[in-house]
């Protein structure tokens, strides 16, 4: 008797489980499509006074371009600002600190800590690192990125090419899907990219993760029609 | 942008014309070796340059130092410096690796620039930028092996000054997208 019951139980529950799984799967897909669709459209509701902004810095040229962009953004709108750079890159955060300090001098106040924060993140892969060891370091980098994103939960993400930005953008996208936080993800392809998108740019483009992707050369826009051509930043 | 002739100041003394070579934070021995060859140094002297300063970065090839003599280029080098900007400002010609930072810093100063591409790099997307800017006549573009020909054939008068770009269009689109009013 007992055996028969077990048998009936599993036969009865199996289809239910499958149906539940399929339902969850379909709901997730629909939700992802809705998020992608919503992400492409400008935000409708009245904007808040300010948006918390995450700025992902890369090395050398990338940072210089990003700083050019931050300089022209209205700082009272894009506040507070959190700058993130790879833990192996000391120069970029220093440059951001110099920039923030100079903006404070203009404003004549001394509230640096309230408007800007500077954080470091583990890099998933160093230049030249083997693919095998990359798996381990990528997992650590992902966990660290998740921790940072839970802490920051930005409304706007600005990034322009370093590999560090990809995991952060993926997590931000997942937050949108789950409903933790809606963030607008803006990606500016580096001026060094004339003919092809970088790997980060390509992934964000193909996976529809970025809301807007800007490119600096007209040819690149023709190649990737969903991008926006904005001319040279440098 | 000055021509390739030796310019004399009022006292008739040959003015100092410096060539600044920079490899940024990279290791680019092929370029340092190329500028250290007799052919390139002679070509630079012929064009009227008097000093050669090499920023050699992480490279291991050490160029030969020499002091100024009649008709011979004075050569000096260093690995890194926090005053790259000053070196760029005082240079009459810049020979650089293809990093976008060095390229735009030099172009914004209005200095004649030769970009030399590092063919040893695996993912060599950076030559895209140099090629594009060379096509637009903002700089000259070459390889380490043919640097002396590039110097020989370059005509600084053909260069078109670079107009610095601007991030306003991006800022505007982002503001509009988020629903912020235009100023």
Interface residues (C-beta under 8 A of the other chain):
Chain A: X42 X43 X44 X45 X46 X47 X51 X60 X61 X64 X65 X68 X69 X71 X72 X73 X74 X77 X156 X158 X184 X186 X188 X190 X191 X192 X193 X194 X195 X196 X198 X211 X212 X214 X216 X217 X228 X230 X231 X232 X233 X234
Chain B: X24 X25 X99 X100 X101 X104 X125 X126 X128 X129 X131 X132 X164 X165 X166 X167 X168 X169 X170 X171 X173 X174 X175 X176 X177 X178 X179 X180 X183
